[in-house]
Amino acid sequence: MHWAKVHQDASPPPFDLSSSSLEAAKPADLGIGPDERLADLPLSGNNAYGQPRLLERIAALYGARVEQAISTPGSSAANFLLATTMLGPGDRAVCEWPGYEPLWRAIEAAGAEPRPVERRREARYALDLEAIGRELARGARLVVVTNLHNPSGTLVPADAIAALGRLCERHDAHALVDEVYLDGVFDPARRERTRTAFGLSERFIVTSSLTKVYGLGGLRAGWAVGPEPLIRRAWEAFDHVYVENAYPADVLALRALDGIERLRERARARHAENLPVLRTFVERRRDLEWLEPDGGFVAFVRLAPGLSSAALEPVLRERHEAQVVPGFYFGDDSCVRIGFGCPPARLRGGLERLGAALDEMRG
């Protein structure tokens, strides 16, 4: 997270391919017309435990009750609140590897021990339910996974998610499923195998936001939906960490959710334009190998033997004015994560520079 804030936000190179989100949305993408002034946005209102209409809208996405939803400053806040209220010192939690580092850190912040379960590349990063079951049998209280998988963008199909729920029921555990990329599945065939974990078992808590697929990271509009007792405990922790969400951001988040199909079409169009560009680049190179992602705007690309993401990073950024995310931040230094939700011209320019950096290193 520190690397991302320094290199993506504070000083990104001209050809930055490290972002995992769609290009930032504009007011017009939310249906805000030229005759509508953002200066008229209300600065305060009923927001003590979430803006009521926003919570209703979030709950409706999942067919949940309002009491089962919490709105948070991004999905990272939701993950942190749930992990630290569900775990304590001496507890164990299963966490996927390779995986998203802040999820590991949230487990550690609770004083618990993260227990890695590998999602193997040769199995297309599928959940290893047998390995998860063994950890649950040894006393793990929580399973933390992402769907779509971060960093590979691969889908955990609904039948595997349901099987995970049954495992948690058998061992009196819970599963926290970060679904922040799940709305980014646009292929109709894959959509048939896609469904939220919420409702498949009472043991599931799901988190998401408007950031990754919809390009609204500046709103910090995230949430969690799960069993009411766990959500109530998360609100209690929220009192001491955030006090309340920013009211203007909640108003805009509600506006976005009311027009979510328009935002989804924007995302679908960018995905359809950029994915073939990335596919052509990777498949033409002998020093790269990939599993095409099932959705979202990231791909986890393997480098040729002898190359590492740690060695590539400074060459690419300092000599070629581009960057991707080094795979070692996810636990696999043999890969890099390429973001392709940016404008098409930047994607093409960034890939050209990535190719030049790889040629230089091989030479």
C-alpha atoms as one frame of an Amber mdcrd trajectory, in Angstrom:
protein
   0.000   0.000   0.000   2.862   2.375   0.766   4.423   1.619  -2.632   1.110
   2.325  -4.361   0.567   5.637  -2.582   4.091   6.833  -3.367   4.408   5.619
  -6.960   0.797   5.651  -8.189  -0.545   8.723  -6.420   2.344  10.998  -5.496
   4.731  10.577  -8.420   3.432   8.279 -11.174   5.477   7.995 -14.382   3.851
   9.093 -17.651   3.022   5.499 -18.618   1.668   4.084 -15.375   0.166   0.588
 -15.752   0.057  -0.154 -12.042  -3.469   0.960 -11.150  -5.970  -1.825 -10.542
  -8.950   0.425 -11.247 -10.806   1.763 -14.229  -9.767   5.291 -15.181 -11.287
   7.834 -12.782 -14.887   8.749 -13.545 -16.043  12.304 -14.191 -19.197  14.018
 -12.861 -20.934  13.413 -16.192 -20.414   9.659 -15.717 -22.612   9.933 -12.607
 -25.300  11.708 -14.612 -24.375  15.136 -13.245 -25.191  17.564 -16.045 -23.638
  20.969 -16.843 -26.555  22.781 -15.200 -26.002  20.942 -11.916 -23.428  22.469
  -9.573 -21.339  20.304  -7.255 -21.048  23.430  -5.095 -24.673  22.833  -4.111
 -23.842  19.404  -2.674 -24.913  19.147   0.990 -21.976  19.005   3.376 -23.715
  17.364   6.310 -26.746  15.288   7.175 -27.909  12.095   8.889 -24.762  10.002
   8.642 -24.026   8.781  12.167 -24.341   5.097  11.221 -24.362   5.394   7.468
 -26.521   7.517   5.197 -29.863   5.654   5.454 -30.716   5.696   1.739 -27.189
   4.574   0.842 -27.410   1.636   3.252 -30.777   0.695   1.766 -29.272   0.781
  -1.713 -26.274  -1.352  -0.685 -28.485  -3.906   1.058 -30.722  -4.097  -2.010
 -27.747  -5.111  -4.162 -27.544  -8.341  -2.164 -31.139  -8.911  -1.136 -30.070
  -8.208   2.440 -31.629  -6.289   5.319 -30.269  -2.836   6.129 -29.067  -4.183
   9.492 -26.739  -6.518   7.578 -24.857  -3.693   5.817 -22.152  -1.241   6.816
 -20.812   1.577   4.624 -17.098   2.270   4.995 -14.298   4.435   3.551 -13.455
   1.923   0.821 -13.348  -1.867   0.834  -9.974  -1.824   2.604 -11.646  -0.233
   5.619 -14.388  -2.856   5.513 -11.822  -5.657   5.384  -9.859  -4.143   8.269
 -12.909  -3.616  10.459 -14.230  -7.146   9.938 -10.872  -8.870  10.356  -9.980
  -6.994  13.528 -13.397  -7.493  15.140 -13.608 -11.197  14.271 -10.055 -12.121
  15.267  -7.870 -11.667  18.326  -4.431 -12.628  19.675  -3.745 -16.332  19.253
  -6.383 -16.864  16.568  -5.602 -18.313  13.141  -6.948 -17.145   9.805  -6.529
 -18.761   6.395  -5.343 -16.319   3.741  -4.721 -17.026   0.058  -1.263 -16.836
  -1.512  -0.346 -15.148  -3.781  -2.635 -12.483  -2.447  -3.336  -8.892  -1.577
  -0.970  -7.769   1.181  -3.416  -5.501   3.120  -5.579  -8.558   3.833  -2.618
 -10.248   5.495  -1.850  -7.063   7.417  -5.402  -6.806   8.710  -5.117 -10.319
  10.160  -1.793  -9.425  11.777  -3.229  -6.150  13.129  -5.750  -8.233  15.072
  -2.879 -10.172  16.643  -3.856 -13.299  14.744  -1.693 -15.634  12.676  -2.251
 -15.697   8.893  -2.037 -19.250   7.551  -1.172 -19.276   3.822  -3.004 -21.554
   1.421  -1.566 -21.472  -2.064  -3.703 -20.719  -5.104  -1.577 -22.513  -7.693
  -1.040 -20.975 -11.079  -1.148 -24.367 -12.818  -4.661 -24.813 -11.376  -5.649
 -21.360 -12.646  -5.458 -20.010  -9.096  -8.429 -22.113  -7.981  -9.260 -22.268
  -4.279  -7.621 -25.299  -2.665 -10.605 -26.397  -0.617  -8.804 -29.437   0.809
  -5.979 -27.291   2.162  -8.456 -24.773   3.555 -10.350 -27.614   5.229  -7.146
 -28.839   6.898  -6.455 -25.392   8.326 -10.020 -25.104   9.589  -9.678 -28.526
  11.233  -6.581 -27.175  13.005  -8.597 -24.333  14.491  -8.568 -21.469  11.977
 -11.554 -19.194  12.647 -11.650 -17.170   9.457 -10.937 -17.693   5.755 -10.010
 -14.582   3.754 -10.194 -14.783  -0.048 -10.723 -12.493  -3.023 -13.122 -13.034
  -5.926 -12.056 -12.110  -8.533  -8.646 -13.148  -7.298  -6.260 -10.275  -6.680
  -3.753 -10.234  -8.404  -4.695 -12.664 -11.215  -8.273 -11.619 -12.005  -9.449
 -15.248 -12.064 -12.978 -16.148 -11.011 -13.936 -18.430  -8.147 -17.113 -19.978
  -9.568 -20.296 -20.091  -7.531 -20.065 -23.833  -6.837 -16.613 -23.443  -5.272
 -17.803 -20.511  -3.172 -20.755 -22.595  -1.980 -18.377 -25.444  -1.054 -16.290
 -22.990   0.966 -19.415 -21.981   2.852 -20.173 -25.605   3.719 -16.612 -26.042
   5.001 -17.011 -23.033   7.281 -20.342 -24.340   8.573 -18.742 -27.706   9.384
 -15.902 -26.109  11.358 -17.806 -23.221  12.985 -15.783 -20.628  11.080 -16.505
 -17.672   8.790 -15.253 -16.568   5.384 -14.524 -12.960   4.419 -14.804 -12.638
   0.624 -13.489  -9.444  -0.950 -15.617  -9.047  -4.095 -14.335  -5.640  -5.163
 -13.538  -6.916  -8.698 -16.548  -9.224  -9.120 -18.676  -6.745 -11.058 -15.902
  -6.685 -13.668 -16.939 -10.010 -15.211 -18.396  -9.000 -18.573 -18.208 -12.240
 -20.597 -21.763 -13.718 -20.640 -20.451 -17.294 -20.324 -18.457 -16.404 -17.230
 -21.310 -14.326 -15.807 -23.371 -17.535 -15.613 -20.803 -18.935 -13.139 -20.569
 -15.691 -11.155 -22.447 -14.872  -8.005 -21.866 -13.095  -4.762 -21.039 -15.248
  -1.757 -23.652 -13.437   0.305 -26.707 -15.606   0.788 -24.966 -18.881  -0.046
 -24.245 -19.432   3.639 -24.731 -17.516   6.881 -20.981 -17.898   7.345 -20.113
 -15.399   4.594 -19.230 -11.727   4.904 -18.622  -9.929   1.619 -16.914  -6.602
   0.985 -16.837  -4.390  -2.079 -16.694  -0.780  -3.290 -17.184   1.557  -6.237
 -13.436   1.876  -6.793 -12.031  -0.877  -8.986 -14.673  -1.509 -11.643 -16.324
   1.897 -11.618 -13.400   4.320 -11.282 -14.753   6.115  -8.207 -11.851   5.612
  -5.824 -11.943   9.272  -4.782 -15.300   8.722  -3.075 -13.895   5.991  -0.803
 -17.307   4.328  -1.102 -17.008   0.817   0.317 -19.174  -1.579   2.279 -19.577
  -4.967   3.891 -22.665  -7.177   4.055 -22.931 -10.134   6.415 -24.531 -11.589
   9.539 -26.126  -8.873  11.636 -24.131  -9.585  14.855 -20.829  -9.222  12.978
 -21.958  -6.041  11.230 -23.055  -4.597  14.588 -19.591  -5.266  16.016 -18.025
  -3.630  12.978 -20.123  -0.497  13.575 -18.913  -0.459  17.188 -15.300  -0.546
  16.004 -16.120   2.101  13.378 -17.010   4.503  16.227 -13.393   4.535  17.357
 -11.619   4.503  13.981 -13.573   6.667  11.528 -16.464   8.176  13.587 -18.546
   8.521  10.399 -18.212   8.604   6.623 -17.851  11.851   4.680 -21.433  12.927
   3.974 -20.821  14.500   0.531 -19.053  11.329  -0.586 -22.010   9.249   0.571
 -24.399  11.463  -1.407 -22.324  10.953  -4.554 -22.008   7.223  -3.870 -25.799
   6.985  -3.709 -25.978   8.864  -7.003 -23.534   6.377  -8.515 -25.482   3.350
  -7.296 -28.700   4.790  -8.684 -26.973   4.957 -12.082 -24.876   1.838 -11.756
 -25.841   0.407 -15.153 -24.495   3.500 -16.898 -21.218   3.159 -14.995 -21.081
  -0.548 -15.726 -21.455   0.089 -19.455 -18.555   2.541 -19.280 -16.437  -0.163
 -17.643 -17.527  -2.825 -20.133 -16.572  -0.620 -23.084 -13.087   0.089 -21.709
 -12.550  -3.595 -20.936 -13.593  -4.589 -24.466 -11.209  -2.030 -25.969  -8.147
  -2.637 -23.806  -8.104  -6.382 -23.129  -7.307  -7.323 -26.784  -4.413  -4.834
 -26.767  -2.908  -6.490 -23.692  -3.606  -9.974 -25.048  -1.788  -9.247 -28.315
   1.207  -7.777 -26.492   1.641 -10.676 -24.056   1.069 -13.460 -26.563   3.589
 -12.039 -29.025   6.403 -12.020 -26.497   8.526 -15.051 -25.718   9.532 -13.707
 -22.317   5.976 -13.386 -20.928   3.278 -15.895 -20.037  -0.212 -15.236 -18.745
  -3.550 -16.624 -17.745  -6.075 -14.272 -19.285  -8.149 -12.775 -16.460 -11.834
 -13.613 -16.203 -12.682  -9.968 -15.589 -11.573  -6.778 -13.927  -8.699  -4.580
 -15.008  -5.583  -6.459 -13.830  -3.541  -9.359 -15.204  -0.803 -11.268 -13.381
   1.865 -11.918 -16.012   4.785 -14.286 -15.482   8.278 -13.236 -16.525  10.748
 -15.507 -18.295  13.097 -17.564 -16.086  15.979 -15.440 -14.881  13.901 -12.262
 -14.671  12.300 -10.930 -11.491   9.811  -8.204 -10.713  12.254  -6.659  -8.233
  14.914  -6.297 -10.918  12.460  -5.071 -13.557  10.855  -2.340 -11.426  13.700
   0.252 -11.364  14.660  -0.375 -14.990  11.103   0.182 -16.180  10.398   3.248
 -14.058  13.740   5.045 -14.155  14.802   4.393 -17.742  11.502   3.877 -19.559
   9.050   6.143 -17.673   6.550   3.358 -17.021   5.599   1.036 -14.188   3.689
  -2.104 -13.302   3.240  -3.573  -9.822   6.075  -5.907  -8.782   4.725  -9.369
  -8.071   6.752  -9.724  -4.886   4.188  -7.491  -3.163   1.697 -10.328  -3.721
   4.153 -13.079  -2.801   5.405 -14.046  -6.288   8.496 -12.262  -7.581   8.308
 -14.143 -10.899   5.255 -12.094 -11.976   4.121  -8.523 -12.459   0.576  -7.188
 -12.190  -0.418  -5.067 -15.178  -3.373  -2.697 -14.887  -5.298  -2.021 -18.098
  -8.183   0.222 -17.050  -6.286   3.333 -18.177  -6.854   5.311 -21.401  -5.962
   3.191 -24.464  -3.103   5.470 -25.557  -1.428   5.114 -22.164  -1.852   1.347
 -22.256  -0.202   1.069 -25.669   2.622   3.398 -24.676   3.186   1.610 -21.396
   3.299  -1.804 -23.037   5.816  -0.534 -25.612   8.023   0.648 -22.772   7.583
  -2.592 -20.847   8.724  -4.467 -23.946  11.758  -2.191 -24.292  12.690  -2.721
 -20.634  12.408  -6.495 -20.996  14.552  -6.401 -24.154  17.148  -4.355 -22.307
  17.283  -6.784 -19.383  17.521  -9.838 -21.625  20.235  -8.151 -23.671
